[in-house]
Amino acid sequence: MSCSDEAAEARDRPRRCSGGLTGCALLASEAAAHVARMCRSNQRLLSMLVQEKCGDDANSRRFAHDFKTLADVLVQRIVAKRIGRQFPELEGNVYGEENDTIQNNNGQDVTILVGETVEETFQCLSKALGDDLDSAKSLAEAAHKEFGLNDLNVDCYPPEEENLDLEKIGIWIDPIDSTNEYISGNVDSINEYGFHSSGLHCVTINIGLFDKHSGKPMAGVINQPFFNYDTIEGWSGRCYWAYCDGQKSLNSLPEFISCNQVKKK
């Protein structure tokens, strides 16, 4: 069922927060997207934060060089922190693609944490960024910025009540999918099918909710931080979500696309 049906009833209802896990993940993804946009907009900061993955972290089958950034790690920690804050019982069941350490310019491994306060997060980030205290402060403040559902570019809201057994739920985070596209920052044209197949538009933050016993997906969120560019406001994003509890299936997709078709000019 798409948002044109049951979920669409919430479209025009003002809401700042969500009591459901899917809504919580949606808001966490936007907080993470805000930090991703901030890091990407500062070329000097981005160049400081990029380091090559090695060992088990490297995706050698896809790329000759595989990279991660502080943005990857910080995004992952933001999502985990916000979900754990609203649902403490899930805190130990949040998993991510990246490990939580990054090496600073002095060769020291720093474990990235999002604290309870901006100051705690600042102290951690200042170790990762060395002498760049201004950037550490800006990132810490961004990591703690609060968003409401009304702030999101999403076609409809997820349900407030969910039929999920939280004891069985695990959460997987892919903090910045298409990291290489994120680092390059290229903005490519729309292809003949009407969408972007490469470039910054392809970067997403993905959060999946799954049954730990069966592995079955229960819900998911995709946040596209770089959906639209405005010469004054800069980049803004777009979100999608889906939910299925075995009794009902809901999603925010405006339409179902069964196959790609070349767009007529």
JOGIVEN-V410426 format. One record per helix or strand. SS is the DSSP state (2 for helix, 1 for strand). FROM is the first residue (numbers start at 1). TO is the last residue. Records with the same first field share a line. If there is no record, write none. Layout:
# JOGIVEN-V410426
SS = FROM-TO + FROM-TO
This chain:
# JOGIVEN-V410426
2 = 6-10 + 21-41 + 43-49 + 55-57 + 70-86 + 88-93 + 118-129 + 133-143 + 149-151 + 166-168 + 179-184 + 200-202
1 = 50-52 + 67-69 + 94-96 + 101-103 + 109-111 + 169-177 + 204-211 + 217-230 + 234-244 + 249-251
